[in-house]
């Protein structure tokens, strides 16, 4: 008897067809997923780059145009799918993650300023296989300006706060070291170590507290002090961080930097133009504490909009002196004088000093302010400021960028200053009568929290949680 087996070929074909369908589906899904992942990465890279580029232009006002240009350069559509806005990024987690939709980004709290740019790209993406519906792909990034307030970039240099100084909301950074004197007593009283209130002391090297040597005249008529800067004791505290990576991304004040500003200047002055207007009004004058000087009075040329003045000293020696002097008494009101809305760039050292006529009581000179009122000074050499004990100068919102050192002459006076400094060299003090040698920035009261926080600042990517 012959037993016939059933024909299984039909069943195999059905199974193979089902498996092929499943396999094709898996392949299509994998292709779509990979494609969406590639596109998502492209979107994220584009918004990261756009946010970083835009935040660097936060103080120039064209941050949105820059962000859109970067997005387009990365192959994306900068039309309805792109959102660019500004806000405050809480890099130090000071506000208990209560800024709005995001934990660390939102409307600036009281006392803070816009310091960040957010870029969001929301674009529906068609699947590569055509089997899936449009998938929304969202990429967003926030970049912020990490504020640095007193920065010395010389790896062999230093930042030196001095006795009786008070620092509020100030971020110090030194590619070399940060040094401050210990308390000392002389015949004239007690000279206290600096006070740091809500400050950070950051250094690629060390932070030192340095002893002070006091020498009293044998008859007790006077005392002198010398800060032993080379004998400091390394400090450790929750606000002190040492051994950090040095700051290397800030361009020095070199020929390329100067060429950049000269090209963008509203006015360019050279020494041979002295006396041609009421802004650049003198040269060749010898001042005991400065030497050969050119006189520039930016307040005299003040207009409604922000100005950039470039002073090219060429090969001639000397420094540019900024501020009123006795020869301009009639042009300066006795109740005060202001330099604001200004970027001033010089190829030589800058001195900011009030030489108003004594017959009108040395009217106070106010430099800078908030927002567009800020005064920015850039020098290829040193910058030296002279607020001194009679408070002839008050810095209300001034930023200094120097290719050499930043030097506080005498003391900071009895008024609160608002200033920030980036020096390619060091930051210190000079010529206080009680001291021999460098005494650090003596007797200054400074609050570096004013807006906007640029320059100086380092562009950093944040998180959007």
Kinemage of the C-alpha trace (Angstrom):
@kinemage 1
@onewidth
@group {chain A} dominant
@subgroup {mainchain}
@vectorlist {calphas} color= white
{ca unk a 1} P 0.000 0.000 0.000
{ca unk a 2} L 1.565 3.399 -1.028
{ca unk a 3} L 1.232 6.284 1.399
{ca unk a 4} L 1.198 9.753 -0.215
{ca unk a 5} L 2.812 12.663 1.723
{ca unk a 6} L 1.141 16.064 1.492
{ca unk a 7} L 2.745 18.681 -0.816
{ca unk a 8} L 4.509 21.227 1.510
{ca unk a 9} L 5.808 23.560 -1.148
{ca unk a 10} L 2.800 25.869 -0.898
{ca unk a 11} L 3.218 26.260 2.852
{ca unk a 12} L 6.899 27.119 2.477
{ca unk a 13} L 6.121 29.815 -0.068
{ca unk a 14} L 3.598 31.408 2.283
{ca unk a 15} L 6.022 31.323 5.187
{ca unk a 16} L 8.833 32.742 3.083
{ca unk a 17} L 6.545 35.509 1.815
{ca unk a 18} L 5.544 36.399 5.377
{ca unk a 19} L 9.153 36.417 6.523
{ca unk a 20} L 10.216 38.527 3.562
{ca unk a 21} L 7.478 41.039 4.334
{ca unk a 22} L 8.579 41.152 7.960
{ca unk a 23} L 12.228 41.465 6.932
{ca unk a 24} L 11.473 44.247 4.489
{ca unk a 25} L 9.504 46.027 7.193
{ca unk a 26} L 12.400 45.716 9.622
{ca unk a 27} L 14.805 46.953 6.951
{ca unk a 28} L 12.560 49.909 6.137
{ca unk a 29} L 12.195 50.728 9.831
{ca unk a 30} L 15.971 50.505 10.351
{ca unk a 31} L 16.612 52.679 7.313
{ca unk a 32} L 14.102 55.276 8.504
{ca unk a 33} L 15.469 55.201 12.034
{ca unk a 34} L 19.049 55.585 10.814
{ca unk a 35} L 18.058 58.354 8.436
{ca unk a 36} L 16.192 60.228 11.158
{ca unk a 37} L 19.144 59.784 13.490
{ca unk a 38} L 21.523 61.208 10.886
{ca unk a 39} L 19.189 64.147 10.257
{ca unk a 40} L 18.731 64.716 13.968
{ca unk a 41} L 22.511 64.838 14.434
{ca unk a 42} L 22.786 67.284 11.543
{ca unk a 43} L 20.113 69.480 13.126
{ca unk a 44} L 21.787 69.332 16.543
{ca unk a 45} L 25.221 70.181 15.169
{ca unk a 46} L 23.704 73.111 13.283
{ca unk a 47} L 21.877 74.584 16.289
{ca unk a 48} L 24.938 74.075 18.532
{ca unk a 49} L 27.096 75.995 16.071
{ca unk a 50} L 24.427 78.667 15.589
{ca unk a 51} L 23.973 79.218 19.332
{ca unk a 52} L 27.715 79.518 19.964
{ca unk a 53} L 28.182 81.938 17.067
{ca unk a 54} L 25.164 84.019 18.061
{ca unk a 55} L 26.073 84.411 21.731
{ca unk a 56} L 29.455 85.824 20.723
{ca unk a 57} L 27.492 88.572 18.946
{ca unk a 58} L 25.107 89.187 21.821
{ca unk a 59} L 26.580 92.607 22.531
{ca unk a 60} L 26.751 93.592 18.869
{ca unk a 61} L 22.997 93.279 18.356
{ca unk a 62} L 23.098 91.009 15.290
{ca unk a 63} L 22.881 87.696 17.170
{ca unk a 64} L 19.705 86.564 15.362
{ca unk a 65} L 21.099 87.269 11.895
{ca unk a 66} L 24.277 85.368 12.789
{ca unk a 67} L 22.295 82.366 14.061
{ca unk a 68} L 20.200 82.222 10.889
{ca unk a 69} L 23.277 82.485 8.693
{ca unk a 70} L 24.980 79.587 10.495
{ca unk a 71} L 21.847 77.434 10.196
{ca unk a 72} L 21.688 78.080 6.447
{ca unk a 73} L 25.402 77.327 6.068
{ca unk a 74} L 24.693 73.951 7.680
{ca unk a 75} L 22.117 73.134 5.027
{ca unk a 76} L 18.920 73.833 6.960
{ca unk a 77} L 15.918 76.007 6.214
{ca unk a 78} L 16.019 79.128 8.400
{ca unk a 79} L 12.377 80.010 7.741
{ca unk a 80} L 9.384 79.118 9.878
{ca unk a 81} L 11.112 76.124 11.438
{ca unk a 82} L 13.759 78.179 13.271
{ca unk a 83} L 13.351 79.994 16.595
{ca unk a 84} L 16.103 82.191 18.035
{ca unk a 85} L 15.645 83.994 21.358
{ca unk a 86} L 17.674 85.303 24.274
{ca unk a 87} L 17.494 84.932 28.025
{ca unk a 88} L 19.485 84.241 31.179
{ca unk a 89} L 21.400 80.989 31.675
{ca unk a 90} L 22.017 80.042 35.299
{ca unk a 91} L 25.437 78.401 34.947
{ca unk a 92} L 26.073 78.495 38.712
{ca unk a 93} L 22.646 77.090 39.719
{ca unk a 94} L 21.927 80.098 41.909
{ca unk a 95} L 18.182 80.326 41.299
{ca unk a 96} L 16.887 76.914 42.347
{ca unk a 97} L 15.948 75.885 38.813
{ca unk a 98} L 12.886 78.133 38.704
{ca unk a 99} L 13.423 80.238 35.609
{ca unk a 100} L 10.478 79.006 33.545
{ca unk a 101} L 10.070 76.170 31.051
{ca unk a 102} L 13.689 75.095 31.435
{ca unk a 103} L 15.597 74.443 34.622
{ca unk a 104} L 18.493 76.783 33.885
{ca unk a 105} L 17.271 79.113 31.134
{ca unk a 106} L 14.590 81.785 31.143
{ca unk a 107} L 13.832 85.414 31.939
{ca unk a 108} L 16.666 87.137 33.834
{ca unk a 109} L 15.970 87.325 37.582
{ca unk a 110} L 16.328 90.659 39.364
{ca unk a 111} L 19.931 91.793 39.289
{ca unk a 112} L 20.882 89.580 36.341
{ca unk a 113} L 21.134 90.263 32.617
{ca unk a 114} L 20.577 88.518 29.307
{ca unk a 115} L 23.639 86.321 28.815
{ca unk a 116} L 22.446 83.487 26.561
{ca unk a 117} L 21.004 82.632 23.147
{ca unk a 118} L 18.668 79.699 22.507
{ca unk a 119} L 18.280 78.189 19.034
{ca unk a 120} L 15.468 75.712 18.260
{ca unk a 121} L 14.871 73.915 14.957
{ca unk a 122} L 11.566 72.009 14.599
{ca unk a 123} L 11.132 70.413 11.182
{ca unk a 124} L 8.806 67.539 10.078
{ca unk a 125} L 10.882 64.859 8.404
{ca unk a 126} L 9.627 62.488 5.704
{ca unk a 127} L 10.766 58.900 6.084
{ca unk a 128} L 13.329 57.570 3.657
{ca unk a 129} L 11.204 54.516 2.796
{ca unk a 130} L 7.959 56.432 2.399
{ca unk a 131} L 6.213 53.889 4.631
{ca unk a 132} L 6.069 56.125 7.724
{ca unk a 133} L 4.221 59.396 8.244
{ca unk a 134} L 6.126 62.651 8.683
{ca unk a 135} L 8.103 62.610 11.923
{ca unk a 136} L 8.774 65.842 13.845
{ca unk a 137} L 12.504 66.196 14.507
{ca unk a 138} L 13.412 68.811 17.110
{ca unk a 139} L 16.896 70.054 17.960
{ca unk a 140} L 17.663 72.903 20.325
{ca unk a 141} L 20.692 74.358 22.035
{ca unk a 142} L 21.544 77.158 24.433
{ca unk a 143} L 24.893 78.947 24.547
{ca unk a 144} L 25.843 81.407 27.270
{ca unk a 145} L 28.650 83.814 28.051
{ca unk a 146} L 30.665 82.585 30.990
{ca unk a 147} L 31.630 85.848 32.620
{ca unk a 148} L 35.200 86.455 33.684
{ca unk a 149} L 35.785 89.747 35.430
{ca unk a 150} L 39.450 90.053 36.384
{ca unk a 151} L 41.520 87.864 34.079
{ca unk a 152} L 45.311 87.855 33.719
{ca unk a 153} L 46.309 85.716 30.745
{ca unk a 154} L 50.099 85.692 31.166
{ca unk a 155} L 51.045 82.171 32.375
{ca unk a 156} L 53.945 83.751 34.297
{ca unk a 157} L 51.875 86.705 35.499
{ca unk a 158} L 49.427 87.369 38.316
{ca unk a 159} L 46.236 89.021 39.513
{ca unk a 160} L 46.764 90.923 42.782
{ca unk a 161} L 43.854 92.284 44.847
{ca unk a 162} L 45.232 94.547 47.573
{ca unk a 163} L 44.552 95.580 51.151
{ca unk a 164} L 41.189 97.096 52.121
{ca unk a 165} L 39.626 96.113 48.783
{ca unk a 166} L 36.067 94.778 48.564
{ca unk a 167} L 34.985 92.566 45.666
{ca unk a 168} L 31.329 91.734 44.996
{ca unk a 169} L 30.145 89.275 42.305
{ca unk a 170} L 33.586 89.133 40.734
{ca unk a 171} L 35.095 86.156 38.922
{ca unk a 172} L 38.897 86.196 39.021
{ca unk a 173} L 40.945 84.053 36.652
{ca unk a 174} L 44.702 83.850 36.244
{ca unk a 175} L 46.678 81.737 33.826
{ca unk a 176} L 49.451 82.374 36.332
{ca unk a 177} L 48.583 82.965 39.991
{ca unk a 178} L 46.178 84.993 42.133
{ca unk a 179} L 47.888 86.674 45.090
{ca unk a 180} L 46.545 88.858 47.877
{ca unk a 181} L 48.189 90.251 51.052
{ca unk a 182} L 47.447 89.164 54.589
{ca unk a 183} L 46.267 91.713 57.122
{ca unk a 184} L 48.892 94.072 58.486
{ca unk a 185} L 49.075 96.822 61.127
{ca unk a 186} L 51.158 99.960 60.975
{ca unk a 187} L 51.329 103.212 62.836
{ca unk a 188} L 48.540 104.387 60.513
{ca unk a 189} L 46.094 101.592 61.376
{ca unk a 190} L 45.041 98.144 60.225
{ca unk a 191} L 45.186 97.124 56.575
{ca unk a 192} L 42.765 94.271 56.028
{ca unk a 193} L 43.013 91.383 53.620
{ca unk a 194} L 40.619 91.730 50.635
{ca unk a 195} L 36.954 90.835 51.111
{ca unk a 196} L 35.470 88.487 48.471
{ca unk a 197} L 31.647 88.478 48.468
{ca unk a 198} L 30.022 85.983 46.087
{ca unk a 199} L 33.269 85.721 44.162
{ca unk a 200} L 35.202 82.930 42.477
{ca unk a 201} L 38.997 82.778 42.455
{ca unk a 202} L 40.048 80.537 39.569
{ca unk a 203} L 43.634 79.862 38.585
{ca unk a 204} L 45.651 77.639 36.283
{ca unk a 205} L 48.379 78.060 38.898
{ca unk a 206} L 47.775 78.731 42.589
{ca unk a 207} L 45.996 81.198 44.870
{ca unk a 208} L 48.298 82.600 47.553
{ca unk a 209} L 47.872 84.650 50.728
{ca unk a 210} L 51.096 86.627 51.037
{ca unk a 211} L 52.792 87.971 54.199
{ca unk a 212} L 53.480 91.672 54.665
{ca unk a 213} L 56.701 93.112 56.017
{ca unk a 214} L 56.281 96.305 58.071
{ca unk a 215} L 59.235 98.574 58.792
{ca unk a 216} L 58.821 101.424 61.274
{ca unk a 217} L 61.086 104.455 61.465
{ca unk a 218} L 63.277 104.296 64.581
{ca unk a 219} L 61.574 107.378 66.002
{ca unk a 220} L 58.130 106.060 65.097
{ca unk a 221} L 57.460 108.875 62.656
{ca unk a 222} L 56.332 106.642 59.778
{ca unk a 223} L 55.993 103.078 58.589
{ca unk a 224} L 56.382 101.386 55.243
{ca unk a 225} L 55.052 98.036 54.064
{ca unk a 226} L 56.269 95.538 51.498
{ca unk a 227} L 54.059 92.653 50.365
{ca unk a 228} L 56.117 89.477 50.160
{ca unk a 229} L 54.525 88.291 46.935
{ca unk a 230} L 57.017 85.444 46.493
{ca unk a 231} L 56.385 83.947 49.940
{ca unk a 232} L 52.660 83.254 49.780
{ca unk a 233} L 50.832 80.290 51.301
{ca unk a 234} L 48.572 78.367 48.902
{ca unk a 235} L 44.886 78.786 49.738
{ca unk a 236} L 41.983 76.335 49.535
{ca unk a 237} L 38.331 77.259 49.876
{ca unk a 238} L 34.966 76.490 48.273
{ca unk a 239} L 35.312 79.665 46.191
{ca unk a 240} L 38.923 78.887 45.213
{ca unk a 241} L 39.778 76.489 42.377
{ca unk a 242} L 43.367 75.945 41.253
{ca unk a 243} L 45.155 73.848 38.654
{ca unk a 244} L 42.502 74.601 36.023
{ca unk a 245} L 43.063 74.540 32.278
{ca unk a 246} L 44.408 77.922 31.179
{ca unk a 247} L 42.301 80.225 29.057
{ca unk a 248} L 43.680 80.006 25.530
{ca unk a 249} L 40.733 80.885 23.282
{ca unk a 250} L 40.858 84.655 23.843
{ca unk a 251} L 42.738 86.368 21.029
{ca unk a 252} L 45.521 88.651 22.274
{ca unk a 253} L 45.514 92.335 21.409
{ca unk a 254} L 47.700 91.793 18.363
{ca unk a 255} L 47.941 93.353 14.906
{ca unk a 256} L 44.955 91.380 13.634
{ca unk a 257} L 42.813 92.550 16.559
{ca unk a 258} L 43.829 96.159 16.021
{ca unk a 259} L 43.139 95.896 12.270
{ca unk a 260} L 39.659 94.532 13.051
{ca unk a 261} L 38.807 97.541 15.222
{ca unk a 262} L 40.393 100.100 12.940
{ca unk a 263} L 38.241 98.884 10.068
{ca unk a 264} L 35.094 99.279 12.173
{ca unk a 265} L 35.968 102.603 13.786
{ca unk a 266} L 33.749 105.642 13.309
{ca unk a 267} L 36.746 107.912 13.807
{ca unk a 268} L 40.488 107.305 13.402
{ca unk a 269} L 42.943 109.741 14.994
{ca unk a 270} L 46.681 110.120 14.499
{ca unk a 271} L 49.032 112.510 16.355
{ca unk a 272} L 49.279 114.892 13.404
{ca unk a 273} L 45.560 115.673 13.765
{ca unk a 274} L 45.889 117.266 17.191
{ca unk a 275} L 43.762 120.346 17.683
{ca unk a 276} L 41.523 119.789 14.656
{ca unk a 277} L 38.396 119.147 16.735
{ca unk a 278} L 37.145 119.059 20.316
{ca unk a 279} L 37.890 115.369 20.794
{ca unk a 280} L 41.592 115.070 20.031
{ca unk a 281} L 42.955 118.305 21.380
{ca unk a 282} L 46.602 118.080 22.294
{ca unk a 283} L 49.930 116.277 22.021
{ca unk a 284} L 53.463 116.488 23.236
{ca unk a 285} L 52.494 117.563 26.736
{ca unk a 286} L 54.610 116.163 29.533
{ca unk a 287} L 52.807 115.067 32.697
{ca unk a 288} L 55.000 113.922 35.626
{ca unk a 289} L 53.234 110.611 36.266
{ca unk a 290} L 52.604 109.843 32.591
{ca unk a 291} L 55.264 111.500 30.471
{ca unk a 292} L 54.659 112.373 26.838
{ca unk a 293} L 50.907 112.241 26.260
{ca unk a 294} L 48.193 112.782 23.671
{ca unk a 295} L 44.884 114.140 24.991
{ca unk a 296} L 41.598 112.637 23.835
{ca unk a 297} L 38.271 113.712 25.290
{ca unk a 298} L 35.598 111.245 24.061
{ca unk a 299} L 32.805 112.879 26.029
{ca unk a 300} L 33.189 116.075 24.045
{ca unk a 301} L 32.229 114.257 20.869
{ca unk a 302} L 29.332 112.365 22.425
{ca unk a 303} L 26.414 111.694 20.132
{ca unk a 304} L 23.157 109.783 20.334
{ca unk a 305} L 24.599 106.459 19.165
{ca unk a 306} L 27.477 104.298 20.217
{ca unk a 307} L 30.873 105.316 18.836
{ca unk a 308} L 34.128 103.534 18.151
{ca unk a 309} L 37.262 105.696 18.219
{ca unk a 310} L 40.611 104.316 17.064
{ca unk a 311} L 43.808 106.120 18.064
{ca unk a 312} L 46.839 105.201 15.973
{ca unk a 313} L 49.991 106.564 17.590
{ca unk a 314} L 52.176 105.112 14.860
{ca unk a 315} L 55.852 104.976 15.785
{ca unk a 316} L 55.723 108.011 18.057
{ca unk a 317} L 56.378 107.475 21.780
{ca unk a 318} L 53.917 108.266 24.507
{ca unk a 319} L 50.509 107.320 25.848
{ca unk a 320} L 46.987 108.474 25.115
{ca unk a 321} L 45.341 110.266 28.010
{ca unk a 322} L 41.548 110.022 28.234
{ca unk a 323} L 39.499 112.443 30.288
{ca unk a 324} L 39.088 116.155 31.011
{ca unk a 325} L 42.047 118.345 31.776
{ca unk a 326} L 42.618 121.933 32.898
{ca unk a 327} L 42.613 123.252 29.342
{ca unk a 328} L 38.966 122.276 28.871
{ca unk a 329} L 37.430 123.816 31.987
{ca unk a 330} L 34.795 125.786 30.119
{ca unk a 331} L 33.528 122.698 28.304
{ca unk a 332} L 33.011 120.542 31.407
{ca unk a 333} L 30.233 121.138 33.936
{ca unk a 334} L 31.434 121.487 37.535
{ca unk a 335} L 28.810 119.020 38.752
{ca unk a 336} L 30.073 116.063 36.757
{ca unk a 337} L 31.319 114.637 33.511
{ca unk a 338} L 30.555 111.346 31.706
{ca unk a 339} L 32.221 109.106 29.113
{ca unk a 340} L 29.819 106.445 27.848
{ca unk a 341} L 28.486 104.780 24.663
{ca unk a 342} L 32.066 104.246 23.612
{ca unk a 343} L 34.610 101.719 22.382
{ca unk a 344} L 38.059 103.302 22.448
{ca unk a 345} L 40.992 101.454 20.865
{ca unk a 346} L 44.627 102.593 20.911
{ca unk a 347} L 47.893 101.246 19.563
{ca unk a 348} L 49.712 102.727 22.580
{ca unk a 349} L 49.171 102.646 26.373
{ca unk a 350} L 45.995 104.260 27.753
{ca unk a 351} L 45.719 106.371 30.907
{ca unk a 352} L 42.288 107.317 32.256
{ca unk a 353} L 42.649 110.314 34.529
{ca unk a 354} L 40.683 113.380 35.570
{ca unk a 355} L 42.807 116.504 35.163
{ca unk a 356} L 39.953 118.966 35.487
{ca unk a 357} L 40.791 122.432 36.701
{ca unk a 358} L 41.197 122.718 40.475
{ca unk a 359} L 39.296 126.007 40.432
{ca unk a 360} L 36.066 124.073 39.776
{ca unk a 361} L 36.780 121.462 42.411
{ca unk a 362} L 37.793 118.599 40.119
{ca unk a 363} L 34.335 117.622 38.851
{ca unk a 364} L 33.702 113.907 39.097
{ca unk a 365} L 34.309 111.834 35.987
{ca unk a 366} L 31.855 108.958 35.428
{ca unk a 367} L 32.923 106.278 32.969
{ca unk a 368} L 30.476 103.822 31.379
{ca unk a 369} L 27.158 102.446 32.523
{ca unk a 370} L 24.660 99.687 31.839
{ca unk a 371} L 23.780 98.147 28.446
{ca unk a 372} L 24.815 100.404 25.546
{ca unk a 373} L 26.161 102.963 27.999
{ca unk a 374} L 29.161 100.739 28.672
{ca unk a 375} L 32.613 102.148 27.944
{ca unk a 376} L 35.111 99.659 26.484
{ca unk a 377} L 38.828 100.439 26.316
{ca unk a 378} L 41.259 98.336 24.266
{ca unk a 379} L 45.006 98.980 24.227
{ca unk a 380} L 47.960 97.259 22.598
{ca unk a 381} L 49.981 98.302 25.670
{ca unk a 382} L 49.185 98.874 29.355
{ca unk a 383} L 46.045 100.500 30.715
{ca unk a 384} L 46.401 102.575 33.872
{ca unk a 385} L 43.485 104.111 35.789
{ca unk a 386} L 43.567 106.868 38.422
{ca unk a 387} L 40.370 106.899 40.518
{ca unk a 388} L 42.465 107.769 43.657
{ca unk a 389} L 41.253 108.581 47.140
{ca unk a 390} L 39.303 111.707 46.220
{ca unk a 391} L 37.003 109.705 43.872
{ca unk a 392} L 37.619 111.893 40.889
{ca unk a 393} L 36.721 108.933 38.659
{ca unk a 394} L 33.867 106.485 39.123
{ca unk a 395} L 33.656 103.492 36.774
{ca unk a 396} L 29.930 102.828 36.381
{ca unk a 397} L 30.235 100.084 33.750
{ca unk a 398} L 33.670 99.952 32.135
{ca unk a 399} L 35.444 97.074 30.391
{ca unk a 400} L 39.196 97.031 29.853
{ca unk a 401} L 41.069 94.838 27.368
{ca unk a 402} L 44.797 95.333 27.391
{ca unk a 403} L 47.667 93.781 25.482
{ca unk a 404} L 49.926 94.591 28.452
{ca unk a 405} L 49.136 95.052 32.141
{ca unk a 406} L 46.183 96.659 33.910
{ca unk a 407} L 47.349 98.924 36.731
{ca unk a 408} L 45.358 100.698 39.453
{ca unk a 409} L 47.295 103.804 40.465
{ca unk a 410} L 47.173 104.785 44.148
{ca unk a 411} L 43.807 103.515 45.425
{ca unk a 412} L 40.248 102.880 44.302
{ca unk a 413} L 38.721 105.762 46.244
{ca unk a 414} L 35.616 105.629 48.411
{ca unk a 415} L 33.041 104.964 45.684
{ca unk a 416} L 31.737 101.654 44.306
{ca unk a 417} L 33.092 100.848 40.848
{ca unk a 418} L 31.699 98.489 38.234
{ca unk a 419} L 34.397 97.236 35.926
{ca unk a 420} L 35.823 94.137 34.265
{ca unk a 421} L 39.329 93.510 32.949
{ca unk a 422} L 41.081 91.101 30.601
{ca unk a 423} L 44.841 91.676 30.466
{ca unk a 424} L 47.282 89.791 28.280
{ca unk a 425} L 49.722 90.550 31.083
{ca unk a 426} L 49.024 91.008 34.818
{ca unk a 427} L 46.620 93.003 37.024
{ca unk a 428} L 48.043 94.902 39.993
{ca unk a 429} L 48.516 98.264 41.747
{ca unk a 430} L 51.167 100.958 41.751
{ca unk a 431} L 52.612 103.784 43.848
{ca unk a 432} L 50.585 103.830 47.052
{ca unk a 433} L 52.635 105.976 49.412
{ca unk a 434} L 52.660 103.542 52.364
{ca unk a 435} L 54.138 100.716 50.285
{ca unk a 436} L 57.420 99.949 48.627
{ca unk a 437} L 56.948 98.045 45.379
{ca unk a 438} L 53.687 96.615 44.049
{ca unk a 439} L 50.899 96.724 46.639
{ca unk a 440} L 48.118 95.140 44.548
{ca unk a 441} L 44.820 96.831 43.773
{ca unk a 442} L 44.498 98.766 47.010
{ca unk a 443} L 41.303 100.125 48.529
{ca unk a 444} L 39.000 99.484 45.584
{ca unk a 445} L 35.341 98.518 45.889
{ca unk a 446} L 34.160 96.715 42.782
{ca unk a 447} L 31.013 94.893 41.647
{ca unk a 448} L 31.456 93.187 38.293
{ca unk a 449} L 27.816 92.213 37.826
{ca unk a 450} L 26.558 94.680 35.249
{ca unk a 451} L 25.061 94.098 31.879
{ca unk a 452} L 25.357 92.895 29.346
{ca unk a 453} L 28.141 90.512 30.432
{ca unk a 454} L 30.362 91.122 27.463
{ca unk a 455} L 33.115 91.561 26.841
{ca unk a 456} L 34.822 89.786 28.462
{ca unk a 457} L 33.160 86.391 28.349
{ca unk a 458} L 33.715 82.865 27.110
{ca unk a 459} L 31.075 81.247 24.903
{ca unk a 460} L 29.909 77.929 26.348
{ca unk a 461} L 27.171 75.454 25.514
{ca unk a 462} L 24.657 74.889 28.292
{ca unk a 463} L 21.903 72.339 28.878
{ca unk a 464} L 18.187 72.586 28.278
{ca unk a 465} L 16.408 70.371 30.786
